[in-house]
Amino acid sequence: MNSILDMVVIPEGSFLMGADPEVEVNAEYEEQPQREVWLSTYAIQRTPVTVGQWQEFLRDTGYDWSYDNETLSASARDFYSSLPNLAAEFSPGEMYPIVFVSWFDAYHFTQWLKETLGGAYALPTEAQWEKACRGQNGQLYPWGNQEDWVEEIALCSYPSTKGSYPKTNQPIGYCPEKQSPYGCLDMWQNVSEWCNDWYDITGRYYHDPNTKWVNPHGVTFEELKRHLQTLGFSPSGVDSFLEYKVYRGGNLLSSGWPRCTYRGCQCLRSCGGDIGFRVVLNYQ
């Protein structure tokens, strides 16, 4: 790989994960409870994967960057057949974060890194992403506990009037004063980022006292299926809830959500101008 992956090392140890509703008054139920989590040492990209890095992946592998779903309508297939053009509208340059990538696309990028560079590259777990974002002590925002951002000018290069918003993403690292304790950038806003964890639609995983908090990888596929069946979902209904992966971080349309604990979900095959990804390198 010719492009340099700018990685920062996150040392082993515990950190506070999740929201304390008495402190984070805007925290949603799915961000709770707050708990102590221990992680092994890992490295994570300082910024999201760029357009330039993604283009290098495409050139090297010949990867078919398209939305492979035969059930789509003809108009939808036409829409997704132009993913490179759509991505260029939101990220118009090599140093912008790549967007219009599904979870599957991001996963294939990590597999290419494994083959090319030889390390245990992967999408970050939720726990890895959050520790890199907030540090050890549970601070509310990457820069600390002070809410020193202004919604109307949340994207620093876009002073805007009320009711308007930026029409493109920003180049990576555009707001260095908002870096995390470990020096990671763009974690509070620019593009949201895919994580490796399945999304637990039942909400049980983080509230289960039996959940293990050493290098957690989220609920497993089989655990999630069992949880849904115990709630009375039919097999077909269960399957419809097994298609979601977690994403973390705000984006150009979510300036009101810079909290480190904010989390959302999307279908594995979904893609859009507001979701990209960064990778981790696991040492164990």
Secondary structure, DSSP 8 states (H G I E B T S, - for coil): --S---EEEE-SEEEEES--TTT-TT--GGG---EEEEE--EEEESS--BHHHHHHHHHHH----S---TTS-HHHHHHHTTHHHHHHHHS-STTSB--S--HHHHHHHHHHHHHHH-SEEE---HHHHHHHHHTTTT-SBTTBS-----GGG-STT----TT---SS---TT--GGG--TT---SSSSSSEEEEEEE--TTS-GGG-TT---BS-----HHHHHHHHHHTT--HHHHHHTS-EEEEES--TT-TT---TT-EEEEETT---TTEE---EEE--
